[in-house]
């Protein structure tokens, strides 16, 4: 088998706009170097910035000490720049050892530049509250080579940026387990395109080595990971160079009997969520098996004769049947079912932190061991009488497990929107094989994961589009609501782009695959939402700060409560009738103390923000609004002013030429030829509109008259003047195409006739473009760009929300003013370049305003970055989203309102969660401590306090889930502007 076969079979796209992902990956730090067969041949290069290099002898010293290190291949030191470039073998030495060697030689290493950084995502098990997140982050940051750590409580994931030369995913997992948590690797490195294969016909180690060697040497394969026991292989590959079907064919052609088939591993998140739900359910049911009889023997049966008499039967001294049964039944609940609280407490205290497990363990231990003391005392004394609390310990653990079970069920629903997005892509697709004439040779059904770039896919009515691509044949309407939120089906014809996961309505389409695997818009959206759900909102800092002292404060409050009831009771400050029958002062005080321990809930505080952010980002994604995490949400809710770009944002973005006027003796055909040559290399929408119009005009002229065989020359010395136009030489003529400011820059006279033409068109909200040849205006054309039908209603709605709207454009003042008047914007800034837009935003920020910028993400990047909240509109196609905080997939201004309104609703929900969580603790702790008992006789037993604690976490998660019912505040029904 020739490993170059994929090259022969696959045709590279050749079109830049097709190579670029529909939504570019947000994380550009992730770099993975493919691992060769012989690891000792792998070399890396690292750059160090070194201080105190004063002369050539310093350079010689550094090169000498590094040259003695085993594994260092080459050293180059620049004394002027203070830089050292070192080539080394990572299997023999790492960057940390190199750095320490330089420092030992007396030269400080101030910074490492051009450092390789890898990223891994891990599923974390055993996190209960914010303090768990903080302690895990601290533990990982202490690990050598770890650069950045983000831990998400609600998502139960961690994202770790690390230096692969110093540490790796295995060492990171060890550190997590040492900290007392479980960890599973989700992804490591650049796993953008990955396929899992099941191998058959493989019987020996030699067979495995043959397959591995072939795959590692195949063109386009980045990394190969073999599972010898399961006979499975995981391959990371470059979809531009190879594809899954070529890899499968290559394995099968290696030898007789070899067979490889697609293997789809079970979804880890869903299976683990279900496992966690089942675990808590089973533990709760197991605890009920023992705790319900304990409760019955303690609270119910003693009141029902003859059961009460039987339970009070004394076995030995004062030890009764009821007390012994309660002790026997409570013990498995305390130490077997409740073991998780002991292990959680141990790891938390070992990390020098405290969490909910510590409170539960302290409360249940106090109840259980005091009850054991009562039982032993009853066994050894024939006169002792005391009240045991075995039912408190057992019921407390049962209620907490019930609360955790309901909580994990509810938390699973917070990622429902993301799961629905993931399920949009169909499982299979119809692959066509075409001959050289484009005729269909064969049709076969394959798994969507086997689709490769440039494949031709047939999509019949009622089927989903499997991957992103371009329609090559057929016409239909495609429902894109599941991706973009656009309610109306979109007409598709040859040349139009389609998005994977959308539904073909009525016609048969042939689609050429352009983006596969994780490059599809759907995959990019899912990745973006996952990253957003992991990002921590600034408002989360409130919970982080409270969690640091919450548990110690509660323990102190419980101790004070116990002493506050015990000491006055012993001294006789409060009356004896306050003490319930069968208790003494110590037991009453102990119950109050235990209630305080278990009623306090740090979990509710920790879940207040991340659950709301998870639901909101998932809901936003389903509406076509991608919000990059809690930080973007929090900024967006503060927005007081929104700056709009004009072209493509407030307007449709498809300019049309409405008139052409000559101001010289040049013929229209020659004028078109010169202007086409000058504008041919421009990417501006107006230039494209003029090129299309001019070519049609030239064709009409040539059909009416004798064809003009003059060869069109391309402009030389072409130059773009941002905000004004372009210039270049066509033949020997100097040609300028642009606005009046460009003419003034080049001292081109604009006469009264031209001024009149410009003024007349600008009053009609048209843009005039002048064409000057050799210093004289030869002609002009006017362009109109219709305003989006929803623009006026969006601006009006934003005004009702208390948000000012400002239009910033590079167009002339008259056109800008006319369009602003049409949509209802009062503040206009015109005739400015991209840098000027950013400056205007900074001026607004100087006034203390939080400013959002809405642009098309192409020439508005400086302004999107300068704004507090950058919104890239129409980014569902090929617009880069790096600069934006919010990505609006559709080119629909309604989504600007949706983004701001959703952020306001989410932040309000977060604060409501905080009010509930804090209010619960502020009210619950005093009630549990017995503050109402002297006046009302109301006492919160420990088991009921535990139930309240469990209910508080559940209530916060359910509160966040209410965001699932969010609806868009503004929907424009039709082009006439009807809204509801």
JOJOCOR-V915763 format. One record per residue. N is the residue number from 0. RES is the residue in three letters. PSI is psi in radians with two decimals (* if undefined). Layout:
# JOJOCOR-V915763
((N;RES;PSI) (N;RES;PSI))
This chain:
# JOJOCOR-V915763
((0;UNK;2.21) (1;UNK;2.14) (2;UNK;-0.19) (3;UNK;0.06) (4;UNK;-0.73) (5;UNK;-0.62) (6;UNK;-0.67) (7;UNK;-0.62) (8;UNK;-0.58) (9;UNK;2.37) (10;UNK;2.12) (11;UNK;2.63) (12;UNK;-0.91) (13;UNK;-0.10) (14;UNK;2.09) (15;UNK;-0.65) (16;UNK;-0.30) (17;UNK;-0.47) (18;UNK;-0.58) (19;UNK;2.35) (20;UNK;2.61) (21;UNK;-0.68) (22;UNK;1.97) (23;UNK;2.51) (24;UNK;2.35) (25;UNK;-0.33) (26;UNK;1.88) (27;UNK;0.06) (28;UNK;-0.32) (29;UNK;2.05) (30;UNK;2.25) (31;UNK;2.19) (32;UNK;2.18) (33;UNK;2.44) (34;UNK;2.03) (35;UNK;2.98) (36;UNK;-0.79) (37;UNK;1.83) (38;UNK;-0.45) (39;UNK;-0.31) (40;UNK;-0.21) (41;UNK;2.20) (42;UNK;2.57) (43;UNK;2.80) (44;UNK;2.40) (45;UNK;2.57) (46;UNK;2.29) (47;UNK;2.50) (48;UNK;2.07) (49;UNK;2.35) (50;UNK;2.94) (51;UNK;0.44) (52;UNK;1.93) (53;UNK;-0.46) (54;UNK;-3.07) (55;UNK;-0.52) (56;UNK;-0.56) (57;UNK;-0.73) (58;UNK;-0.77) (59;UNK;-0.68) (60;UNK;-0.79) (61;UNK;-0.82) (62;UNK;-0.58) (63;UNK;-0.85) (64;UNK;-0.61) (65;UNK;-0.59) (66;UNK;-0.41) (67;UNK;-0.24) (68;UNK;2.33) (69;UNK;2.20) (70;UNK;-0.29) (71;UNK;2.07) (72;UNK;-0.71) (73;UNK;2.41) (74;UNK;2.29) (75;UNK;2.11) (76;UNK;2.29) (77;UNK;1.95) (78;UNK;-0.47) (79;UNK;-0.85) (80;UNK;-0.28) (81;UNK;0.56) (82;UNK;2.54) (83;UNK;2.20) (84;UNK;2.11) (85;UNK;2.24) (86;UNK;2.29) (87;UNK;2.90) (88;UNK;1.93) (89;UNK;-0.34) (90;UNK;-0.35) (91;UNK;-0.48) (92;UNK;2.70) (93;UNK;3.00) (94;UNK;-0.54) (95;UNK;-0.75) (96;UNK;-0.67) (97;UNK;-0.80) (98;UNK;-0.78) (99;UNK;-0.64) (100;UNK;-0.74) (101;UNK;-0.73) (102;UNK;-0.66) (103;UNK;-0.46) (104;UNK;-0.03) (105;UNK;0.25) (106;UNK;2.10) (107;UNK;2.38) (108;UNK;1.82) (109;UNK;-0.69) (110;UNK;2.72) (111;UNK;2.13) (112;UNK;2.80) (113;UNK;0.71) (114;UNK;2.44) (115;UNK;2.22) (116;UNK;2.29) (117;UNK;2.83) (118;UNK;2.39) (119;UNK;2.57) (120;UNK;2.37) (121;UNK;2.50) (122;UNK;2.20) (123;UNK;2.33) (124;UNK;2.50) (125;UNK;0.14) (126;UNK;2.31) (127;UNK;-0.61) (128;UNK;-3.06) (129;UNK;-0.61) (130;UNK;-0.52) (131;UNK;-0.77) (132;UNK;-0.82) (133;UNK;-0.78) (134;UNK;-0.61) (135;UNK;-0.74) (136;UNK;-0.75) (137;UNK;-0.77) (138;UNK;-0.71) (139;UNK;-0.62) (140;UNK;-0.40) (141;UNK;-0.23) (142;UNK;2.28) (143;UNK;2.34) (144;UNK;-0.25) (145;UNK;2.18) (146;UNK;-0.65) (147;UNK;2.47) (148;UNK;2.31) (149;UNK;2.16) (150;UNK;2.22) (151;UNK;2.12) (152;UNK;-0.90) (153;UNK;-0.67) (154;UNK;-0.32) (155;UNK;0.79) (156;UNK;2.80) (157;UNK;2.46) (158;UNK;2.10) (159;UNK;2.16) (160;UNK;2.21) (161;UNK;2.81) (162;UNK;1.96) (163;UNK;-0.24) (164;UNK;-0.27) (165;UNK;-0.72) (166;UNK;-3.13) (167;UNK;3.06) (168;UNK;-0.65) (169;UNK;-0.75) (170;UNK;-0.62) (171;UNK;-0.73) (172;UNK;-0.69) (173;UNK;-0.77) (174;UNK;-0.66) (175;UNK;-0.74) (176;UNK;-0.61) (177;UNK;-0.51) (178;UNK;-0.06) (179;UNK;0.24) (180;UNK;2.78) (181;UNK;2.69) (182;UNK;2.41) (183;UNK;2.40) (184;UNK;2.19) (185;UNK;-0.91) (186;UNK;2.65) (187;UNK;2.29) (188;UNK;-2.74) (189;UNK;1.40) (190;UNK;0.74) (191;UNK;-0.72) (192;UNK;1.92) (193;UNK;2.46) (194;UNK;2.50) (195;UNK;2.25) (196;UNK;2.51) (197;UNK;2.20) (198;UNK;2.41) (199;UNK;2.70) (200;UNK;0.24) (201;UNK;2.05) (202;UNK;-0.21) (203;UNK;2.94) (204;UNK;-0.59) (205;UNK;-0.70) (206;UNK;-0.76) (207;UNK;-0.79) (208;UNK;-0.67) (209;UNK;-0.81) (210;UNK;-0.76) (211;UNK;-0.75) (212;UNK;-0.74) (213;UNK;-0.83) (214;UNK;-0.71) (215;UNK;-0.45) (216;UNK;-0.10) (217;UNK;2.52) (218;UNK;2.29) (219;UNK;-0.12) (220;UNK;2.18) (221;UNK;-0.65) (222;UNK;2.47) (223;UNK;2.30) (224;UNK;2.08) (225;UNK;2.41) (226;UNK;1.75) (227;UNK;-0.66) (228;UNK;-0.82) (229;UNK;-0.17) (230;UNK;0.89) (231;UNK;2.68) (232;UNK;2.42) (233;UNK;2.22) (234;UNK;2.23) (235;UNK;2.26) (236;UNK;2.85) (237;UNK;1.98) (238;UNK;-0.26) (239;UNK;-0.36) (240;UNK;-0.49) (241;UNK;-3.06) (242;UNK;2.93) (243;UNK;-0.66) (244;UNK;-0.68) (245;UNK;-0.66) (246;UNK;-0.72) (247;UNK;-0.78) (248;UNK;-0.69) (249;UNK;-0.73) (250;UNK;-0.74) (251;UNK;-0.50) (252;UNK;-0.11) (253;UNK;-0.67) (254;UNK;2.80) (255;UNK;2.31) (256;UNK;-0.28) (257;UNK;2.36) (258;UNK;2.40) (259;UNK;2.36) (260;UNK;2.74) (261;UNK;2.34) (262;UNK;2.18) (263;UNK;1.86) (264;UNK;2.66) (265;UNK;2.60) (266;UNK;2.08) (267;UNK;-0.78) (268;UNK;-0.82) (269;UNK;-0.75) (270;UNK;-0.67) (271;UNK;-0.63) (272;UNK;-0.77) (273;UNK;-0.67) (274;UNK;-0.74) (275;UNK;-0.73) (276;UNK;-0.81) (277;UNK;-0.67) (278;UNK;-0.86) (279;UNK;-0.63) (280;UNK;-0.82) (281;UNK;-0.71) (282;UNK;-0.68) (283;UNK;-0.80) (284;UNK;-0.67) (285;UNK;-0.73) (286;UNK;-0.63) (287;UNK;-0.56) (288;UNK;-0.55) (289;UNK;-0.70) (290;UNK;-0.55) (291;UNK;-0.83) (292;UNK;-0.68) (293;UNK;-0.80) (294;UNK;-0.73) (295;UNK;-0.79) (296;UNK;-0.40) (297;UNK;-0.72) (298;UNK;-0.55) (299;UNK;-1.02) (300;UNK;-0.60) (301;UNK;-0.37) (302;UNK;-0.11) (303;UNK;1.86) (304;UNK;2.57) (305;UNK;0.10) (306;UNK;-0.64) (307;UNK;-0.75) (308;UNK;-0.68) (309;UNK;-0.72) (310;UNK;-0.48) (311;UNK;0.01) (312;UNK;2.24) (313;UNK;2.16) (314;UNK;-0.87) (315;UNK;2.23) (316;UNK;-2.16) (317;UNK;0.14) (318;UNK;2.00) (319;UNK;2.91) (320;UNK;-0.75) (321;UNK;-0.79) (322;UNK;-0.74) (323;UNK;-0.75) (324;UNK;-0.73) (325;UNK;-0.68) (326;UNK;-0.82) (327;UNK;-0.77) (328;UNK;-0.52) (329;UNK;-0.55) (330;UNK;-0.80) (331;UNK;-0.64) (332;UNK;-0.74) (333;UNK;-0.75) (334;UNK;-0.38) (335;UNK;-1.02) (336;UNK;-0.69) (337;UNK;0.17) (338;UNK;-0.59) (339;UNK;-0.55) (340;UNK;-0.58) (341;UNK;-0.82) (342;UNK;-0.70) (343;UNK;-0.72) (344;UNK;-0.74) (345;UNK;-0.86) (346;UNK;-0.64) (347;UNK;-0.80) (348;UNK;-0.57) (349;UNK;-0.52) (350;UNK;0.06) (351;UNK;0.71) (352;UNK;3.06) (353;UNK;2.51) (354;UNK;-2.91) (355;UNK;-0.63) (356;UNK;-0.66) (357;UNK;-0.78) (358;UNK;-0.78) (359;UNK;-0.76) (360;UNK;-0.75) (361;UNK;-0.78) (362;UNK;-0.83) (363;UNK;-0.64) (364;UNK;-0.75) (365;UNK;-0.79) (366;UNK;-0.79) (367;UNK;-0.87) (368;UNK;-0.48) (369;UNK;-0.67) (370;UNK;-0.65) (371;UNK;-0.73) (372;UNK;-0.75) (373;UNK;-0.75) (374;UNK;-0.77) (375;UNK;-0.70) (376;UNK;-0.73) (377;UNK;-0.62) (378;UNK;-0.56) (379;UNK;-0.09) (380;UNK;2.51) (381;UNK;0.07) (382;UNK;-0.23) (383;UNK;2.37) (384;UNK;2.25) (385;UNK;2.82) (386;UNK;2.18) (387;UNK;2.80) (388;UNK;0.59) (389;UNK;-0.66) (390;UNK;-0.52) (391;UNK;-0.86) (392;UNK;-0.85) (393;UNK;-0.84) (394;UNK;-0.62) (395;UNK;-0.84) (396;UNK;-0.69) (397;UNK;-0.80) (398;UNK;-0.66) (399;UNK;-0.72) (400;UNK;-0.64) (401;UNK;-0.77) (402;UNK;-0.75) (403;UNK;-0.66) (404;UNK;-0.87) (405;UNK;-0.58) (406;UNK;-0.79) (407;UNK;-0.55) (408;UNK;-0.81) (409;UNK;-0.69) (410;UNK;-0.58) (411;UNK;-0.54) (412;UNK;-0.29) (413;UNK;-0.39) (414;UNK;0.34) (415;UNK;-0.74) (416;UNK;-0.70) (417;UNK;-0.70) (418;UNK;-0.67) (419;UNK;-0.69) (420;UNK;-0.77) (421;UNK;-0.58) (422;UNK;-0.07) (423;UNK;-0.66) (424;UNK;2.35) (425;UNK;2.79) (426;UNK;-0.49) (427;UNK;2.90) (428;UNK;2.78) (429;UNK;1.95) (430;UNK;2.25) (431;UNK;2.51) (432;UNK;2.19) (433;UNK;2.63) (434;UNK;-3.05) (435;UNK;-0.42) (436;UNK;0.04) (437;UNK;0.17) (438;UNK;2.53) (439;UNK;2.13) (440;UNK;-0.74) (441;UNK;2.79) (442;UNK;2.26) (443;UNK;2.63) (444;UNK;2.20) (445;UNK;2.88) (446;UNK;2.50) (447;UNK;-0.55) (448;UNK;-0.22) (449;UNK;0.00) (450;UNK;2.39) (451;UNK;2.83) (452;UNK;2.49) (453;UNK;0.03) (454;UNK;2.58) (455;UNK;2.11) (456;UNK;2.35) (457;UNK;2.27) (458;UNK;1.95) (459;UNK;2.85) (460;UNK;2.40) (461;UNK;-0.10) (462;UNK;2.73) (463;UNK;2.61) (464;UNK;2.15) (465;UNK;-0.68) (466;UNK;2.97) (467;UNK;2.52) (468;UNK;-2.99) (469;UNK;2.35) (470;UNK;2.20) (471;UNK;-0.39) (472;UNK;2.56) (473;UNK;2.83) (474;UNK;2.52) (475;UNK;3.07) (476;UNK;2.34) (477;UNK;2.24) (478;UNK;1.94) (479;UNK;0.27) (480;UNK;-0.56) (481;UNK;-0.37) (482;UNK;-0.83) (483;UNK;-0.28) (484;UNK;-0.01) (485;UNK;2.08) (486;UNK;-0.68) (487;UNK;2.38) (488;UNK;2.55) (489;UNK;2.30) (490;UNK;2.37) (491;UNK;2.38) (492;UNK;2.99) (493;UNK;2.31) (494;UNK;-0.29) (495;UNK;2.65) (496;UNK;2.51) (497;UNK;2.67) (498;UNK;2.34) (499;UNK;2.42) (500;UNK;-0.18) (501;UNK;2.87) (502;UNK;2.20) (503;UNK;2.22) (504;UNK;-1.07) (505;UNK;-0.32) (506;UNK;2.88) (507;UNK;2.27) (508;UNK;2.48) (509;UNK;2.19) (510;UNK;2.32) (511;UNK;2.12) (512;UNK;2.21) (513;UNK;-0.49) (514;UNK;2.16) (515;UNK;2.92) (516;UNK;-2.32) (517;UNK;0.03) (518;UNK;-0.19) (519;UNK;2.74) (520;UNK;-0.69) (521;UNK;-0.80) (522;UNK;-0.70) (523;UNK;-0.68) (524;UNK;-0.80) (525;UNK;-0.78) (526;UNK;-0.71) (527;UNK;-0.74) (528;UNK;-0.69) (529;UNK;-0.74) (530;UNK;-0.67) (531;UNK;-0.68) (532;UNK;-0.38) (533;UNK;-0.47) (534;UNK;2.41) (535;UNK;2.29) (536;UNK;2.56) (537;UNK;-0.56) (538;UNK;-0.31) (539;UNK;-0.38) (540;UNK;-0.49) (541;UNK;-0.86) (542;UNK;-0.67) (543;UNK;-0.76) (544;UNK;-0.73) (545;UNK;-0.67) (546;UNK;-0.42) (547;UNK;-0.60) (548;UNK;0.05) (549;UNK;-0.98) (550;UNK;-0.83) (551;UNK;-0.66) (552;UNK;-0.68) (553;UNK;-0.72) (554;UNK;-0.76) (555;UNK;-0.73) (556;UNK;-0.66) (557;UNK;-0.71) (558;UNK;-0.76) (559;UNK;-0.71) (560;UNK;-0.82) (561;UNK;-0.86) (562;UNK;-0.62) (563;UNK;-0.45) (564;UNK;-0.54) (565;UNK;-0.91) (566;UNK;-0.87) (567;UNK;-0.56) (568;UNK;-0.73) (569;UNK;-0.72) (570;UNK;-0.49) (571;UNK;0.46) (572;UNK;-0.73) (573;UNK;2.70) (574;UNK;2.63) (575;UNK;-0.45) (576;UNK;-0.17) (577;UNK;-0.46) (578;UNK;2.13) (579;UNK;2.73) (580;UNK;2.36) (581;UNK;-0.03) (582;UNK;2.85) (583;UNK;-3.08) (584;UNK;-0.71) (585;UNK;-0.78) (586;UNK;-0.69) (587;UNK;-0.81) (588;UNK;-0.70) (589;UNK;-0.72) (590;UNK;-0.76) (591;UNK;-0.73) (592;UNK;-0.77) (593;UNK;-0.71) (594;UNK;-0.72) (595;UNK;-0.72) (596;UNK;-0.79) (597;UNK;-0.26) (598;UNK;-0.51) (599;UNK;2.42) (600;UNK;1.74) (601;UNK;-0.34) (602;UNK;-0.73) (603;UNK;-0.69) (604;UNK;-0.76) (605;UNK;-0.50) (606;UNK;-0.19) (607;UNK;-0.81) (608;UNK;-0.95) (609;UNK;-0.60) (610;UNK;-0.70) (611;UNK;-0.72) (612;UNK;-0.72) (613;UNK;-0.84) (614;UNK;-0.76) (615;UNK;-0.78) (616;UNK;-0.65) (617;UNK;-0.75) (618;UNK;-0.73) (619;UNK;-0.74) (620;UNK;-0.68) (621;UNK;-0.34) (622;UNK;0.06) (623;UNK;0.29) (624;UNK;1.92) (625;UNK;1.99) (626;UNK;2.19) (627;UNK;1.11) (628;UNK;3.13) (629;UNK;-0.56) (630;UNK;-0.79) (631;UNK;-0.68) (632;UNK;-0.80) (633;UNK;-0.66) (634;UNK;-0.73) (635;UNK;-0.57) (636;UNK;-0.26) (637;UNK;-0.03) (638;UNK;2.26) (639;UNK;-0.29) (640;UNK;2.43) (641;UNK;2.19) (642;UNK;2.17) (643;UNK;2.35) (644;UNK;2.76) (645;UNK;-1.14) (646;UNK;2.12) (647;UNK;-0.15) (648;UNK;-1.14) (649;UNK;-0.50) (650;UNK;2.95) (651;UNK;-0.53) (652;UNK;0.19) (653;UNK;1.42) (654;UNK;2.62) (655;UNK;2.36) (656;UNK;2.20) (657;UNK;-0.36) (658;UNK;2.64) (659;UNK;2.32) (660;UNK;2.34) (661;UNK;2.44) (662;UNK;0.40) (663;UNK;3.11) (664;UNK;-0.04) (665;UNK;2.47) (666;UNK;2.76) (667;UNK;-0.63) (668;UNK;-0.80) (669;UNK;-0.67) (670;UNK;-0.77) (671;UNK;-0.73) (672;UNK;-0.80) (673;UNK;-0.79) (674;UNK;-0.67) (675;UNK;-0.76) (676;UNK;-0.68) (677;UNK;-0.64) (678;UNK;-0.11) (679;UNK;-0.59) (680;UNK;0.05) (681;UNK;2.48) (682;UNK;-0.01) (683;UNK;2.46) (684;UNK;-0.65) (685;UNK;-0.70) (686;UNK;-0.74) (687;UNK;-0.67) (688;UNK;-0.74) (689;UNK;-0.71) (690;UNK;-0.77) (691;UNK;-0.77) (692;UNK;-0.78) (693;UNK;-0.67) (694;UNK;-0.72) (695;UNK;-0.70) (696;UNK;-0.73) (697;UNK;-0.70) (698;UNK;-0.68) (699;UNK;-0.75) (700;UNK;-0.76) (701;UNK;-0.54) (702;UNK;-0.55) (703;UNK;-0.59) (704;UNK;-2.97) (705;UNK;2.30) (706;UNK;2.42) (707;UNK;1.93) (708;UNK;0.21) (709;UNK;2.28) (710;UNK;2.29) (711;UNK;2.09) (712;UNK;2.54) (713;UNK;2.57) (714;UNK;2.36) (715;UNK;2.84) (716;UNK;0.68) (717;UNK;2.37) (718;UNK;2.35) (719;UNK;2.29) (720;UNK;1.74) (721;UNK;2.23) (722;UNK;-0.12) (723;UNK;-0.69) (724;UNK;-2.67) (725;UNK;2.83) (726;UNK;2.78) (727;UNK;2.98) (728;UNK;2.19) (729;UNK;1.86) (730;UNK;-2.14) (731;UNK;0.07) (732;UNK;2.38) (733;UNK;2.07) (734;UNK;2.32) (735;UNK;2.30) (736;UNK;1.99) (737;UNK;-2.84) (738;UNK;-3.06) (739;UNK;-0.55) (740;UNK;-0.63) (741;UNK;-0.71) (742;UNK;-0.73) (743;UNK;-0.62) (744;UNK;-0.66) (745;UNK;0.24) (746;UNK;0.69) (747;UNK;2.24) (748;UNK;2.29) (749;UNK;1.82) (750;UNK;3.02) (751;UNK;-0.69) (752;UNK;-0.74) (753;UNK;-0.73) (754;UNK;-0.69) (755;UNK;-0.74) (756;UNK;-0.76) (757;UNK;-0.85) (758;UNK;-0.76) (759;UNK;-0.74) (760;UNK;-0.63) (761;UNK;-0.53) (762;UNK;-0.42) (763;UNK;0.28) (764;UNK;0.60) (765;UNK;2.65) (766;UNK;2.26) (767;UNK;2.29) (768;UNK;2.18) (769;UNK;2.54) (770;UNK;1.99) (771;UNK;2.36) (772;UNK;2.11) (773;UNK;0.79) (774;UNK;0.07) (775;UNK;2.43) (776;UNK;2.04) (777;UNK;-0.46) (778;UNK;3.12) (779;UNK;2.77) (780;UNK;2.58) (781;UNK;2.47) (782;UNK;2.41) (783;UNK;2.51) (784;UNK;1.80) (785;UNK;2.53) (786;UNK;2.49) (787;UNK;2.45) (788;UNK;-0.50) (789;UNK;-0.10) (790;UNK;-0.83) (791;UNK;-0.72) (792;UNK;-0.61) (793;UNK;-0.80) (794;UNK;-0.72) (795;UNK;-0.73) (796;UNK;-0.70) (797;UNK;-0.68) (798;UNK;-0.70) (799;UNK;-0.38) (800;UNK;0.00) (801;UNK;0.44) (802;UNK;2.25) (803;UNK;2.49) (804;UNK;2.36) (805;UNK;2.39) (806;UNK;2.24) (807;UNK;2.19) (808;UNK;2.76) (809;UNK;-0.05) (810;UNK;2.99) (811;UNK;2.83) (812;UNK;-0.73) (813;UNK;-0.82) (814;UNK;-0.77) (815;UNK;-0.74) (816;UNK;-0.71) (817;UNK;-0.74) (818;UNK;-0.70) (819;UNK;-0.70) (820;UNK;-0.68) (821;UNK;-0.65) (822;UNK;-0.19) (823;UNK;0.37) (824;UNK;2.29) (825;UNK;-0.59) (826;UNK;2.09) (827;UNK;2.38) (828;UNK;2.07) (829;UNK;3.01) (830;UNK;0.82) (831;UNK;2.66) (832;UNK;3.04) (833;UNK;-0.69) (834;UNK;-0.61) (835;UNK;-0.58) (836;UNK;-0.76) (837;UNK;-0.70) (838;UNK;-0.70) (839;UNK;-0.69) (840;UNK;-0.72) (841;UNK;-0.63) (842;UNK;-0.74) (843;UNK;-0.66) (844;UNK;-0.53) (845;UNK;-0.42) (846;UNK;-0.03) (847;UNK;0.19) (848;UNK;2.59) (849;UNK;2.10) (850;UNK;2.34) (851;UNK;2.58) (852;UNK;2.25) (853;UNK;2.04) (854;UNK;3.04) (855;UNK;0.01) (856;UNK;0.06) (857;UNK;-1.15) (858;UNK;0.14) (859;UNK;0.19) (860;UNK;-0.78) (861;UNK;-0.72) (862;UNK;-0.66) (863;UNK;-0.65) (864;UNK;-0.68) (865;UNK;-0.55) (866;UNK;2.71) (867;UNK;-0.66) (868;UNK;2.00) (869;UNK;2.23) (870;UNK;1.98) (871;UNK;2.06) (872;UNK;2.51) (873;UNK;0.48) (874;UNK;0.17) (875;UNK;-0.14) (876;UNK;-1.94) (877;UNK;0.47) (878;UNK;2.28) (879;UNK;2.46) (880;UNK;0.21) (881;UNK;-0.73) (882;UNK;-0.31) (883;UNK;2.61) (884;UNK;-0.52) (885;UNK;2.31) (886;UNK;2.08) (887;UNK;1.88) (888;UNK;-0.70) (889;UNK;2.83) (890;UNK;0.91) (891;UNK;2.18) (892;UNK;-0.31) (893;UNK;-0.59) (894;UNK;-0.33) (895;UNK;-0.79) (896;UNK;-0.76) (897;UNK;-0.77) (898;UNK;-0.80) (899;UNK;-0.78) (900;UNK;-0.73) (901;UNK;-0.70) (902;UNK;-0.69) (903;UNK;-0.76) (904;UNK;-0.68) (905;UNK;-0.81) (906;UNK;-0.67) (907;UNK;-0.69) (908;UNK;-0.67) (909;UNK;-0.79) (910;UNK;-0.63) (911;UNK;-0.70) (912;UNK;-0.75) (913;UNK;-0.76) (914;UNK;-0.74) (915;UNK;-0.83) (916;UNK;-0.81) (917;UNK;-0.74) (918;UNK;-0.69) (919;UNK;-0.84) (920;UNK;-0.69) (921;UNK;-0.64) (922;UNK;-0.69) (923;UNK;-0.73) (924;UNK;-0.84) (925;UNK;-0.71) (926;UNK;-0.74) (927;UNK;-0.55) (928;UNK;-0.09) (929;UNK;0.40) (930;UNK;-0.48) (931;UNK;-0.25) (932;UNK;-0.78) (933;UNK;-0.47) (934;UNK;-0.62) (935;UNK;-0.23) (936;UNK;0.11) (937;UNK;2.18) (938;UNK;2.36) (939;UNK;1.79) (940;UNK;2.67) (941;UNK;-0.71) (942;UNK;-0.61) (943;UNK;-0.62) (944;UNK;-0.70) (945;UNK;-0.67) (946;UNK;-0.70) (947;UNK;-0.72) (948;UNK;-0.78) (949;UNK;-0.68) (950;UNK;-0.52) (951;UNK;-0.75) (952;UNK;-0.77) (953;UNK;-0.68) (954;UNK;-0.63) (955;UNK;-0.77) (956;UNK;-0.75) (957;UNK;-0.63) (958;UNK;-0.77) (959;UNK;-0.63) (960;UNK;-0.35) (961;UNK;-0.35) (962;UNK;-0.30) (963;UNK;-0.44) (964;UNK;0.15) (965;UNK;2.41) (966;UNK;2.60) (967;UNK;2.35) (968;UNK;-0.40) (969;UNK;2.17) (970;UNK;2.05) (971;UNK;2.08) (972;UNK;-0.73) (973;UNK;3.10) (974;UNK;-0.22) (975;UNK;-0.15) (976;UNK;0.27) (977;UNK;2.39) (978;UNK;2.82) (979;UNK;*))
